[in-house]
């Protein structure tokens, strides 16, 4: 049976830290829902896969090592190459920021 879900459902009311949920995960690709609410990254991310991410709701600022910050609004997407150091330096505090990330 094929199951249906909604990217905006089952959002916790309290988010003391970013929430990462796998939607699909195989050896070649991973699709993940990320939910933030005023959360930031304390350390740099440096993944071994490329990451394409779209901001579906809310707002955020991504910081990159030795580069300018990138502000993301609803509908904005970005491709982050593998091993590119980055972190979330700001997300909206009054509304959930919902991301869809594809690692490939």
QUINOR-V944273 format. One record per residue. SS is DSSP state (@ for helix, = for strand, . for the rest). NEAR is the number of other C-alpha atoms within 10 Angstrom. Layout:
ss->SS near->NEAR
ss->SS near->NEAR
This chain:
ss->. near->3
ss->. near->3
ss->. near->4
ss->. near->5
ss->. near->8
ss->. near->6
ss->. near->13
ss->. near->12
ss->. near->7
ss->. near->8
ss->. near->12
ss->. near->9
ss->. near->8
ss->. near->7
ss->. near->14
ss->. near->10
ss->. near->13
ss->. near->15
ss->= near->16
ss->= near->14
ss->= near->12
ss->= near->12
ss->= near->14
ss->= near->11
ss->= near->12
ss->. near->8
ss->. near->6
ss->. near->8
ss->. near->14
ss->= near->16
ss->= near->19
ss->= near->19
ss->= near->18
ss->= near->19
ss->= near->25
ss->= near->25
ss->. near->24
ss->. near->20
ss->. near->21
ss->. near->18
ss->. near->15
ss->. near->9
ss->. near->11
ss->. near->14
ss->= near->14
ss->. near->15
ss->. near->15
ss->. near->12
ss->. near->17
ss->. near->17
ss->= near->21
ss->= near->16
ss->= near->20
ss->= near->19
ss->= near->21
ss->= near->18
ss->= near->20
ss->. near->21
ss->= near->24
ss->= near->25
ss->= near->17
ss->= near->17
ss->= near->19
ss->= near->18
ss->. near->11
ss->. near->8
ss->. near->8
ss->. near->9
ss->. near->15
ss->= near->14
ss->= near->14
ss->= near->19
ss->= near->16
ss->. near->15
ss->. near->12
ss->. near->13
ss->= near->16
ss->= near->13
ss->= near->13
ss->= near->18
ss->. near->16
ss->. near->14
ss->. near->13
ss->. near->17
ss->. near->16
ss->= near->20
ss->= near->19
ss->= near->20
ss->= near->19
ss->= near->18
ss->= near->23
ss->. near->17
ss->. near->13
ss->. near->9
ss->. near->13
ss->. near->22
ss->= near->23
ss->= near->24
ss->= near->24
ss->= near->21
ss->= near->22
ss->= near->20
ss->= near->20
ss->. near->16
